Amino acid sequence: EIIYRQNMLEPIALLSHLAAVTRRVRIGTSVIILPYRHPIAVAKMLATIDQLSEGRLIFGAGAGWMEEEFSALGRPYAERGAMSDENLRLIKELWANETVSFEGTYTRFRDMQTSPRTVQRPHPPIWVGGNSRRALRRVAELGDGWHATGTTPEAVTEGRIALQGLWEKNHRPGSPVLSMRIPLFLEGVSTQVLSFPSRGRASLRGNVKQVIDAIGRYKEAGIEHVALEMSIQSHESIIQTMEAFMSEVMPQVT
């Protein structure tokens, strides 16, 4: 049983299990906080996941926001943006090339050979998390998609327009993928948490029609993929919410 803030499993270890017990679904992180982990280790572990899953990995990455966690890990909170940019550049280099030399502010080495290779070339899709202007800039420069978190359709529209401008400024072809992580509270199933405070974050909450309508507004704003967050609920409620969503909501929104 997995309860919010009680028994949160380590994501990369969990992905190795999911790679073994699934065959078709994409698997990924939402999100790995880049400054918390050494980029060389992250690159190797996630390349391994991409191999084990036969190319189904999506790499969700972000800069982080909780200063207390940075302090506990001995990481410089004020430098999280610069560390995230450098680490993401290095991870991409390690995935794209067999031999890499790197001269950064936080990591330096020469002529290092890396393995395994990722199945997806030149690398798995990189979805950058965050709602700030800096996150959008990171998407345009280093990512393949924007992974928004608990924001409104109006804010998504505003961010999408700003991101497309940054995307084109960086001479990127086409458009970035737009995805979103958002809490789901479904009436009649997740009743015990419908009154849980939003803490300023948008959520999908209400009856089936209300949830379908809300997803429609996000779709109109440009969202292509939705990652549903249900970890505040009990294990039983999560399963019931997933089953109800699959049978009653998904047929109306896909």
C-alpha positions as CSV (number, residue, x, y, z in Angstrom):
1,E,0.0,0.0,0.0
2,I,1.4,3.4,-1.1
3,I,0.2,6.4,0.9
4,Y,1.2,10.0,0.1
5,R,4.2,11.1,2.2
6,Q,4.3,7.8,4.0
7,N,5.7,5.2,1.7
8,M,6.9,6.9,-1.5
9,L,9.0,4.5,-3.5
10,E,12.3,5.5,-5.2
11,P,11.3,6.2,-8.9
12,I,14.2,4.7,-10.8
13,A,14.1,1.4,-8.8
14,L,10.3,1.3,-9.3
15,L,10.8,1.8,-13.1
16,S,12.9,-1.3,-13.3
17,H,10.0,-3.3,-11.8
18,L,7.5,-1.6,-14.1
19,A,9.7,-2.4,-17.1
20,A,9.6,-6.1,-16.2
21,V,5.8,-6.4,-15.6
22,T,4.5,-4.3,-18.5
23,R,4.9,-4.6,-22.2
24,R,3.1,-1.7,-24.0
25,V,2.7,1.3,-21.7
26,R,5.2,4.1,-21.6
27,I,6.9,4.5,-18.3
28,G,8.6,7.5,-16.8
29,T,9.4,10.0,-14.0
30,S,7.4,13.0,-12.9
31,V,10.0,14.2,-12.2
32,I,13.6,13.4,-11.3
33,I,15.1,16.4,-9.5
34,L,18.3,17.0,-11.4
35,P,20.5,18.6,-8.7
36,Y,19.8,15.7,-6.2
37,R,21.6,13.0,-8.2
38,H,24.9,12.7,-10.0
39,P,24.3,13.0,-13.8
40,I,26.6,10.2,-14.8
41,A,24.7,7.8,-12.5
42,V,21.4,9.0,-13.7
43,A,22.3,8.6,-17.3
44,K,23.5,5.0,-16.8
45,M,20.5,4.0,-14.7
46,L,17.9,5.5,-17.1
47,A,19.7,4.0,-20.1
48,T,19.4,0.7,-18.4
49,I,15.6,1.3,-17.9
50,D,15.3,2.2,-21.6
51,Q,17.0,-1.1,-22.4
52,L,14.8,-3.2,-20.0
53,S,11.6,-1.6,-21.3
54,E,12.6,-1.9,-24.9
55,G,12.5,1.8,-25.5
56,R,9.5,2.8,-23.5
57,L,11.1,5.4,-21.1
58,I,10.1,9.0,-20.8
59,F,12.5,11.1,-18.8
60,G,10.7,13.7,-16.7
61,A,13.2,16.1,-15.2
62,G,13.0,19.2,-13.1
63,A,15.1,21.7,-11.0
64,G,13.2,21.2,-7.7
65,W,11.6,23.7,-5.4
66,M,11.8,22.5,-1.7
67,E,14.8,24.2,0.0
68,E,14.7,21.9,2.9
69,E,15.4,18.9,0.7
70,F,18.4,20.6,-0.9
71,S,19.7,21.4,2.6
72,A,19.3,17.8,3.7
73,L,21.2,16.6,0.7
74,G,23.9,19.3,0.9
75,R,23.0,20.7,-2.4
76,P,23.1,24.5,-3.2
77,Y,19.5,25.6,-3.5
78,A,20.4,28.9,-5.1
79,E,22.3,27.1,-7.9
80,R,19.6,24.6,-8.7
81,G,18.8,26.1,-12.1
82,A,22.5,26.2,-13.2
83,M,23.0,22.6,-11.9
84,S,19.9,21.4,-13.7
85,D,20.9,22.9,-17.0
86,E,24.4,21.4,-16.8
87,N,23.3,18.0,-15.6
88,L,20.7,17.8,-18.4
89,R,23.3,18.7,-21.0
90,L,25.6,16.1,-19.7
91,I,23.0,13.3,-19.6
92,K,22.1,14.0,-23.2
93,E,25.8,13.9,-24.2
94,L,26.2,10.6,-22.4
95,W,23.2,9.1,-24.1
96,A,24.1,10.4,-27.6
97,N,27.8,9.4,-27.7
98,E,30.0,6.4,-26.9
99,T,32.9,8.5,-25.7
100,V,32.4,11.8,-23.9
101,S,34.6,14.6,-22.5
102,F,32.9,17.3,-20.4
103,E,34.1,20.5,-18.8
104,G,31.3,21.9,-16.6
105,T,31.1,23.9,-13.4
106,Y,30.0,20.9,-11.4
107,T,31.3,17.9,-13.4
108,R,34.5,17.5,-15.3
109,F,36.1,14.5,-17.0
110,R,37.8,13.4,-20.2
111,D,37.4,10.5,-22.6
112,M,34.8,8.5,-20.7
113,Q,33.1,5.5,-22.4
114,T,29.6,4.9,-21.4
115,S,27.1,2.0,-21.7
116,P,24.5,0.7,-22.2
117,R,23.1,2.7,-25.1
118,T,19.6,3.9,-25.0
119,V,17.2,2.1,-27.3
120,Q,15.6,5.4,-28.3
121,R,18.0,7.5,-30.3
122,P,19.5,9.9,-29.8
123,H,17.8,9.6,-26.4
124,P,14.5,9.0,-24.7
125,P,12.0,11.9,-24.7
126,I,12.8,14.5,-22.1
127,W,9.9,16.2,-20.5
128,V,10.9,19.2,-18.4
129,G,8.7,19.9,-15.4
130,G,7.8,23.3,-13.9
131,N,5.6,26.2,-14.6
132,S,8.1,29.1,-14.4
133,R,9.6,31.1,-17.2
134,R,12.9,29.4,-16.4
135,A,11.3,26.0,-16.9
136,L,10.0,27.0,-20.3
137,R,13.4,28.2,-21.3
138,R,14.9,24.9,-20.2
139,V,12.3,23.0,-22.3
140,A,13.1,25.1,-25.4
141,E,16.9,24.7,-25.0
142,L,17.2,21.1,-23.7
143,G,13.9,19.3,-23.7
144,D,11.4,17.6,-26.0
145,G,8.3,18.5,-24.0
146,W,6.8,20.6,-21.2
147,H,5.5,18.8,-18.2
148,A,3.3,21.3,-16.4
149,T,2.2,20.7,-12.8
150,G,-1.2,21.5,-11.3
151,T,-1.9,24.7,-13.2
152,T,-5.0,26.1,-14.9
153,P,-6.0,25.8,-18.6
154,E,-5.5,29.6,-18.9
155,A,-2.0,29.3,-17.6
156,V,-1.3,26.4,-19.9
157,T,-2.4,28.5,-22.9
158,E,-0.2,31.4,-21.8
159,G,2.7,29.0,-21.2
160,R,2.2,27.2,-24.5
161,I,2.4,30.5,-26.5
162,A,5.5,31.7,-24.6
163,L,7.1,28.3,-25.1
164,Q,6.5,28.2,-28.8
165,G,8.2,31.5,-29.1
166,L,11.2,30.3,-27.2
167,W,11.2,27.0,-29.2
168,E,11.4,28.9,-32.5
169,K,14.0,31.3,-31.1
170,N,16.2,28.2,-30.4
171,H,15.6,27.0,-34.0
172,R,13.8,23.9,-32.9
173,P,11.6,22.2,-35.6
174,G,7.9,21.7,-35.0
175,S,6.5,22.1,-31.5
176,P,7.3,20.6,-28.0
177,V,5.1,17.9,-26.5
178,L,2.7,19.3,-23.9
179,S,1.9,17.2,-20.9
180,M,0.6,17.8,-17.4
181,R,0.6,16.2,-14.0
182,I,-2.6,16.9,-12.0
183,P,-4.4,15.4,-9.0
184,L,-7.6,13.5,-9.7
185,F,-10.4,13.2,-7.1
186,L,-13.5,11.5,-8.6
187,E,-16.8,11.9,-6.8
188,G,-18.3,8.6,-5.5
189,V,-14.9,6.9,-5.5
190,S,-12.4,9.4,-4.0
191,T,-15.1,11.0,-1.7
192,Q,-12.9,11.0,1.4
193,V,-10.5,13.4,-0.2
194,L,-12.8,15.6,-2.3
195,S,-12.5,18.2,0.4
196,F,-8.7,18.0,0.6
197,P,-7.3,21.5,0.2
198,S,-5.8,22.3,-3.2
199,R,-3.0,24.5,-1.7
200,G,-3.2,26.7,-4.8
201,R,-2.9,23.9,-7.3
202,A,-5.5,23.0,-9.9
203,S,-7.0,19.6,-9.8
204,L,-9.5,17.4,-11.6
205,R,-12.2,16.9,-9.0
206,G,-16.0,16.3,-9.1
207,N,-18.3,13.9,-10.9
208,V,-17.6,12.1,-14.1
209,K,-19.0,14.9,-16.3
210,Q,-17.1,17.6,-14.4
211,V,-13.8,15.7,-14.8
212,I,-14.5,15.1,-18.6
213,D,-15.3,18.8,-19.1
214,A,-12.2,19.8,-17.2
215,I,-10.0,17.5,-19.3
216,G,-11.6,19.0,-22.4
217,R,-10.5,22.5,-21.3
218,Y,-6.9,21.3,-20.9
219,K,-7.1,19.6,-24.3
220,E,-8.3,22.9,-25.8
221,A,-5.4,24.7,-24.1
222,G,-2.9,22.3,-25.9
223,I,-2.3,19.5,-23.4
224,E,-1.7,16.2,-25.2
225,H,-0.9,13.9,-22.2
226,V,-2.1,13.9,-18.6
227,A,-0.4,12.2,-15.7
228,L,-3.0,11.6,-13.0
229,E,-1.8,12.1,-9.4
230,M,-3.7,9.9,-6.9
231,S,-1.1,9.4,-4.2
232,I,-3.0,11.3,-1.5
233,Q,-5.6,8.5,-1.5
234,S,-5.6,5.1,0.1
235,H,-4.5,2.1,-1.9
236,E,-8.1,0.9,-2.3
237,S,-9.3,4.3,-3.4
238,I,-6.5,4.6,-5.9
239,I,-7.5,1.3,-7.6
240,Q,-11.2,2.2,-7.6
241,T,-10.4,5.6,-9.0
242,M,-8.3,4.1,-11.8
243,E,-11.0,1.6,-12.7
244,A,-13.7,4.3,-12.7
245,F,-11.6,6.6,-14.8
246,M,-10.8,3.9,-17.3
247,S,-14.4,2.8,-17.7
248,E,-16.3,6.1,-17.4
249,V,-13.9,9.0,-18.3
250,M,-11.3,7.7,-20.8
251,P,-13.8,6.6,-23.5
252,Q,-15.1,10.2,-23.6
253,V,-11.7,12.0,-23.8
254,T,-9.6,9.9,-26.1
